[in-house]
Amino acid sequence: MGLNELRLIGMAWACCLVLGCKSTGPATAPAPIEHSILGSWEGCDGRVVTFTREPDGLILGHYSELGGLGKYGFTRLEEGYRIRRQGRGTYNGKVKWRDTKGNASWKNVVITIEIDNVFRSDGSDSCSAEMTRLDP
C-alpha cells in the first residue's frame, strides 16, 4: 500500500470522526408489533373498550366510551368482555350482547391481534369485529 492510499484512508477516518458516521437507514427503529390485547381499542361507531388483566390472568374489557352501544342499554365502564390469552395474539372467552330491550347474554368470542395491530373478533357485532388500538 502506497503513501497516497494511506493518506486517503487516514483522511476518510478523520472525516468520519469529525463529522460523525451516519447510517443510511431510518433514524428510529420501527414500532414493535404488539400482540397484547391490553389497552384501549376503538370500534367504527366510537365505542372504546379498555382491556385489563386480573391477578388470576382473566382479561376484562370495559366500555370506556359507548359509541352506538348506548341505544342497547350498555353503560359507561360496563364489563363487556371476559377472555383469556390462548397464545401469541389469540384470546378466547365471552362477549356481552344486549337485545333491543336491553336483555343481556354472553356469547363465545375468539379475538386475534393481527400483525398490523388490529383487533379482529368473530363473535362481536360489526363495529367490534375490527377495532384499532388507541394507545401504544
Residue pairs with C-beta under 8 A, 6 or more apart in sequence:
31 136
33 115
33 117
34 113
34 117
34 133
34 136
35 88
35 89
35 113
36 113
37 51
37 59
37 83
37 85
37 91
37 111
37 113
37 119
38 51
38 52
38 53
38 59
39 50
39 51
39 133
39 134
39 135
39 136
40 48
40 49
40 50
40 51
40 64
40 133
40 134
40 135
41 48
41 49
41 50
41 51
41 119
41 131
41 132
41 133
41 134
42 48
42 65
42 131
42 132
42 134
43 49
43 67
43 127
43 128
43 130
43 131
44 126
44 127
44 130
45 67
45 68
45 69
45 127
46 65
46 66
46 67
46 68
47 63
47 65
47 66
47 67
47 68
47 69
47 127
47 128
48 63
48 64
48 65
48 67
48 134
49 61
49 62
49 63
49 64
49 80
49 81
49 128
49 131
50 61
50 62
50 64
51 59
51 60
51 61
51 81
51 83
52 59
52 60
52 62
53 59
54 60
57 84
57 85
58 82
58 83
58 84
59 81
59 82
59 83
59 84
59 85
59 91
59 93
60 79
60 81
60 82
61 79
61 80
61 81
61 82
61 83
62 77
62 78
62 79
62 80
63 69
63 74
63 75
63 76
63 77
63 78
63 80
64 76
64 77
65 76
66 74
66 75
66 76
67 127
68 127
69 98
72 98
72 99
72 100
72 102
73 98
73 101
73 102
74 80
74 96
74 98
78 96
79 96
80 95
80 96
81 93
81 94
81 95
81 96
81 109
82 93
82 94
82 106
83 91
83 92
83 93
83 94
83 109
83 111
84 91
84 92
84 93
85 91
86 92
89 112
89 113
89 114
90 110
90 111
90 112
90 113
91 110
91 111
91 112
91 113
92 108
92 109
92 110
92 111
93 108
93 109
93 111
94 106
94 107
94 108
94 109
95 106
95 107
95 108
95 109
95 121
95 123
95 124
95 128
96 104
96 105
96 106
97 104
97 105
97 106
97 107
97 125
98 104
98 105
99 105
107 123
108 123
109 121
109 122
109 123
109 124
110 121
110 122
110 123
111 119
111 120
111 121
111 122
112 119
112 120
112 121
113 119
113 120
114 120
117 132
117 133
118 130
118 131
118 132
118 133
119 130
119 131
119 132
119 133
120 129
120 130
121 128
121 129
121 130
121 131
122 129
